[in-house]
Each structure stands twice: as C-alpha cells, then as structure tokens.
Amino acid sequence: MTLSTPELRTARLRLRPFTDADTAPLYALHSSAHVLRYWDSPPWTDPARAQRFIATCRTVEEEGTGARLAVDRLSDGAFIGWCGLTNWNPDFRSASLGYVFDTAVWGHGYATETAHAVLRWAFDALDLNRVQAETDTRNLASARVLEKLGFVREGTLREDCVVNGDVSDSWVFGLLHREWHPTADSQENEACTRPRPLSPPG
C-alpha cells in the first residue's frame, strides 16, 4: 500500500516531500556533530548519504510504511530540518515519530510546531491509535518537546545505543489518540529525537 507524503502548513512552516534539491542542506544538517550528538549513528562524512536518504524516503512512501517531510521556514523558504513517521502499521494503527533540526533554529519552537502538524495528520488522516518516540536520556530539551505534545514517558532502554564507542540509554515515549489534545499554536524548543527506525540509511 502506498502512503502519500502530505504537504502541511503551520503558522511559520511548510512541511513537504523531499526533493533532489534538498541534497546539500540535508547533508549539511546530518554532517553536524553538534546536531547529531544524541542521534543513534555518527554524523555523515559522505555527501552521497543525503542522496540515499532521499531515495529511502521515496521507498518508505511507496512501501506504505511511513512518511518523511522536509521542513521549510515560510519567512525565507530556508530548509531547517525534517520530521517523519516510520513503522506505520495499519493493523495496529501505530507508528514512530522522529525529527532533526538545524542548530540555528533551536529554541524557537519549530520542533514542537512541526511535530504537532505531523501528529494532527497522523491521528486524523491515518487514524492512528498510538505514536511512539525515543530520545537519548541526556536530551532533556527533546524530552520536554515530547511531553508538551502530550507524550508519556513509558520506560528506559538501557545502553541500547553505542555510537563511536559512546554508550547511551534511551527513553521511550508514547502518545495515544485519546490523550491527544491538538492546539491551534504549539511551540517549544529543540533539536532531534531518535526512534530507531529513523536512523539515517547506510
């Protein structure tokens, strides 16, 4: 089953399918050690990784297992990050949420605003019952974003990631449809959350 990647708009942002024109800014985002310091894989060192990522986005859409959306700022059209759902299971009505944003826009509420739009689409258009997200336990800002969106911290995956020899734990968060309370304007701060299915492809 194909899952069409939507185009969504918020007060300040446009969320859209990735295109080949996103290769350079996507590589710049994922080659930053600061941006990916809590991610579950090291920063990219090969620009071809961005092309493979975009190809994987199309594959995920064609296979009907999720959607990854590029995020542009409406005021200047700048690519500032991405947000996505993967592991979509129509039978279980569940999926996993993840996002990554450039350091230049941290602290302006873009992560929450973006995730809020994606969750609204997920619960309304896909009729999801549950969305899951995971974040490094040191990534307190991302945990606050998830909690502001209504996610409940459900447990800890102990030492589940080893990146460049650095062992880390992850918190597991869950949001149920009946707990979802959409708001007209949802803003907070932070950088990235890392559900394992959203790891950048090889």
Solvent accessible surface area in square Angstrom, and as a share of the most:
residue,aa,sasa,rsa
1,M,160,0.71
2,T,89,0.52
3,L,14,0.07
4,S,82,0.53
5,T,18,0.11
6,P,22,0.14
7,E,90,0.40
8,L,34,0.17
9,R,154,0.56
10,T,29,0.17
11,A,87,0.68
12,R,67,0.24
13,L,0,0.00
14,R,77,0.28
15,L,0,0.00
16,R,25,0.09
17,P,52,0.33
18,F,13,0.06
19,T,62,0.36
20,D,99,0.51
21,A,89,0.69
22,D,6,0.03
23,T,32,0.18
24,A,75,0.58
25,P,48,0.30
26,L,0,0.00
27,Y,51,0.19
28,A,62,0.48
29,L,4,0.02
30,H,0,0.00
31,S,39,0.25
32,S,32,0.20
33,A,70,0.54
34,H,98,0.44
35,V,3,0.02
36,L,7,0.03
37,R,99,0.36
38,Y,39,0.15
39,W,5,0.02
40,D,21,0.11
41,S,21,0.14
42,P,62,0.39
43,P,37,0.23
44,W,4,0.01
45,T,125,0.72
46,D,64,0.33
47,P,81,0.51
48,A,34,0.27
49,R,44,0.16
50,A,0,0.00
51,Q,112,0.50
52,R,97,0.36
53,F,0,0.00
54,I,2,0.01
55,A,53,0.41
56,T,39,0.23
57,C,10,0.06
58,R,99,0.36
59,T,58,0.34
60,V,18,0.10
61,E,44,0.20
62,E,115,0.52
63,E,104,0.46
64,G,6,0.06
65,T,52,0.30
66,G,0,0.00
67,A,0,0.00
68,R,10,0.04
69,L,0,0.00
70,A,0,0.00
71,V,0,0.00
72,D,12,0.06
73,R,60,0.22
74,L,72,0.36
75,S,101,0.65
76,D,89,0.46
77,G,52,0.50
78,A,36,0.28
79,F,36,0.15
80,I,5,0.03
81,G,0,0.00
82,W,0,0.00
83,C,0,0.00
84,G,0,0.00
85,L,2,0.01
86,T,8,0.05
87,N,89,0.46
88,W,29,0.10
89,N,47,0.24
90,P,64,0.40
91,D,128,0.66
92,F,154,0.64
93,R,93,0.34
94,S,25,0.16
95,A,5,0.04
96,S,12,0.08
97,L,0,0.00
98,G,0,0.00
99,Y,0,0.00
100,V,0,0.00
101,F,0,0.00
102,D,47,0.25
103,T,51,0.30
104,A,83,0.64
105,V,8,0.04
106,W,49,0.17
107,G,51,0.49
108,H,103,0.46
109,G,2,0.02
110,Y,20,0.08
111,A,1,0.01
112,T,0,0.00
113,E,7,0.03
114,T,0,0.00
115,A,0,0.00
116,H,16,0.07
117,A,13,0.10
118,V,0,0.00
119,L,0,0.00
120,R,95,0.35
121,W,31,0.11
122,A,0,0.00
123,F,2,0.01
124,D,99,0.51
125,A,68,0.53
126,L,25,0.13
127,D,75,0.39
128,L,0,0.00
129,N,55,0.28
130,R,60,0.22
131,V,0,0.00
132,Q,52,0.23
133,A,0,0.00
134,E,17,0.08
135,T,0,0.00
136,D,0,0.00
137,T,31,0.18
138,R,109,0.40
139,N,4,0.02
140,L,100,0.50
141,A,20,0.16
142,S,0,0.00
143,A,6,0.04
144,R,119,0.43
145,V,0,0.00
146,L,0,0.00
147,E,85,0.38
148,K,105,0.45
149,L,9,0.05
150,G,29,0.28
151,F,7,0.03
152,V,80,0.46
153,R,122,0.44
154,E,91,0.41
155,G,31,0.30
156,T,67,0.39
157,L,71,0.35
158,R,203,0.74
159,E,120,0.54
160,D,52,0.27
161,C,8,0.05
162,V,98,0.56
163,V,27,0.15
164,N,126,0.65
165,G,63,0.61
166,D,69,0.36
167,V,73,0.42
168,S,11,0.07
169,D,45,0.23
170,S,0,0.00
171,W,34,0.12
172,V,19,0.11
173,F,0,0.00
174,G,2,0.02
175,L,0,0.00
176,L,34,0.17
177,H,62,0.28
178,R,187,0.68
179,E,60,0.27
180,W,21,0.07
181,H,140,0.62
182,P,64,0.40
183,T,69,0.40
184,A,114,0.89
185,D,92,0.48
186,S,13,0.09
187,Q,62,0.28
188,E,50,0.23
189,N,46,0.23
190,E,11,0.05
191,A,1,0.01
192,C,1,0.00
193,T,1,0.00
194,R,3,0.01
195,P,3,0.02
196,R,76,0.28
197,P,50,0.31
198,L,0,0.00
199,S,33,0.21
200,P,10,0.06
201,P,28,0.18
202,G,77,0.74
